[in-house]
Amino acid sequence: MNEQIKVAVDGPAGAGKSTIAKAVAKRLGIFYVDTGAMYRAIALKTLRSNIPIDHEDEVGQMVQETEIVLDHSDARRVFCDGEDVTEAIRNPEVSRAVSKIAAYPIVRERLVQLQRREAERGAVIMDGRDIGTVVLPQADLKIFLTASPEERAYRRWLELYNSGKELSLDEVKQDMQRRDKQDSERAVAPLIPAADALILDTTGLSVQEIVDQIIKLTADL
Ligand code: DC
């Protein structure tokens, strides 16, 4: 395997990106970068600063003054201006606000810059929505994960339930559909597979099966 390997994992919410990317990173001994966490940190800061989320200029100004650091140890903490926001960025309010903020070109420009800097640190697997198309167009391997809307909603519901947040499955499904629509229809870096991405449908497959498949693909690179 190439010692500087770059793997891009994209796909909609609940397709299994982070679970799979984390497991692949562990097996290969490479960095995992969760780019969604960066957009979430900006959304959280916007909500906390009482900046109206439709004030693009104010959000853009704030992004320039924000420091986001991802910890690459197994704990995978996320820091925003020095504060550990790992749990706070998973709140449903943040999930609701994040797509709006992620559509602002000024936010994307700054975060893409940070993401490319992370990728320069060495071999990396990065997940998001535009990694194969925008952030790392020269990635050695591009995977686009999908799953049926029912399975994706159920996975996200379970994740929230396990972290003590009880929402109805319907609520989760509706939030997810709204987010997918916003992410797919935005003008800048919409959620679409790169032309050279391998599309993997994870419906009904175990994490282990998908991870094995990706590891096999990296062996030839
Ligand atoms: O993967 P996630 O659910 O944590 O992502 C949160 C939001 O951030 C999601 O609605 C889309 C946006 N996002 C993005 O636009 N581009 C990325 N590379 C990663 C996430």
Residues whose N, C-alpha, C, O or C-beta is under 5 A from the ligand:
A	BS01	DC	A13 T35 G36 A37 Y39 V98 S99 A102 D127 G128 R129 D130 R179 D183
